[in-house]
Every structure is written in structure tokens, then in C-alpha cells.
Amino acid sequence: MPRVITGYIRGVDAMNRFIGRIAMYLIFVLVGVLLWSSISKTFFYPSIWTLETAQFVMVAYYILGGPYSIQMGSNVRMDLFYGGWSTKTKAWVDAFTVLFLMFYLGVLLFGAVGSTAYSLGYFGLEPFSFFWDLFVTLFTDGVSGVTEKIGHMERSPTAWRPFLWPVKSMLCVGVILMLMQSLAELFRDIGRLRGVDL
């Protein structure tokens, strides 16, 4: 395999391993938030921020841990026949599965980008061009130019009313990381088909 591909696989694996381990520590944040929620309901007044914070941390936990679980092969698979197949047959099936996963993740990314753009006040039909305009504006006009382009930001309909763009942008980042890891897995499967273990 070319060095570019092996470098890509190693780089993506290392990045997602690091991010996945950080995501695992978010479970302690989640436990702390839920513990505080129980204590405050019992002894004080209920905290209005705990429900959304717990939901946001769960989203970050699952979406940032997703690429790591793809890398480690921790995804759910029906293993009726898979265990008895040869290495090449497994590589063919895994490559097909990864292609299917990449299609699903591409559709999910398109929806996540549109939803994030909507939460930043963009109601048009081309959210990718909206983010490209924000990116260009950041380098030409700075942060003040970006804040002028952002419209009315979406908030949660609850009493705390946090902004929703941080958790929606976290979804975009997580899906991009999963796409990158899926591509690395596809390269790894192609390597197994050629008899090279990556």
C-alpha cells in the first residue's frame, strides 16, 4: 500500500483513539450531572440546567466515541456465518459494510449540517455554502463579520433555553470523524484483500 494511505490510516487511528478516550471520560461528567440532579431534587430545588446538560454530554459521549468503536470493531454485527469465513471473504463483506456505512454517514452529515445552519439562523437551501461564507468571512472580516452573518440563533424550548448550535455542531464533527475512520477501515479491508495487514 502507498505511504499516503498507511499514513492516513495511522493518523486517523491515532486521532480517533485520542478523541475516543477523551469521550470515555465524559461518562464521569454525565454521572456528576445526574448525581447533582438527584441531590438537588432531594435536598434543594430542582436544577433547570441538568436535563439539557445530561443530554448534551450523552450526545458528545456517543458521537465522539463512535469513530473509536468503529476502529476497535465494537459495532454490533450478526455473527451467524462471519466467524467461519476466510480472511478474504471477511474483507469483502467488511468493505461492503463500510461502503454502506459511509453512504449512511454522508446522508447524516448532510442533515446535521443543515440542522446546524438552521440553529445559527440560516433558512436557505444551501447550508454548505453558508458555512463556507462564514469561513471566508472569519478570515476577511474577523469574528465581528461572522456575528453579523449569523441570524437569530435557535434555543431549546425549555426553561433554561440553551443555544442548540454547540450540540448540533458536535454532531457534525462526530460524523466527519466517523467518515474518516470508515475510510481508514475501507483502506484496511482493501489491504487485507491484497494480503497486507494494516
Secondary structure, 3 states (H helix, E strand, C coil): CCHHHHHHHHHHHHHHHHHHHHHHHHHHHHHHHHHHHHHHHHHCCCCCCHHHHHHHHHHHHHHHHHHHHHHHCCCCCCCCCHHHCCHHHHHHHHHHHHHHHHHHHHHHHHHHHHHHHHHCCCCCCCHHHHHHHHHHHHHHCHHHHHHHHCCCCCECCCCCCCECHHHHHHHHHHHHHHHHHHHHHHHHHHHHHCCCCC
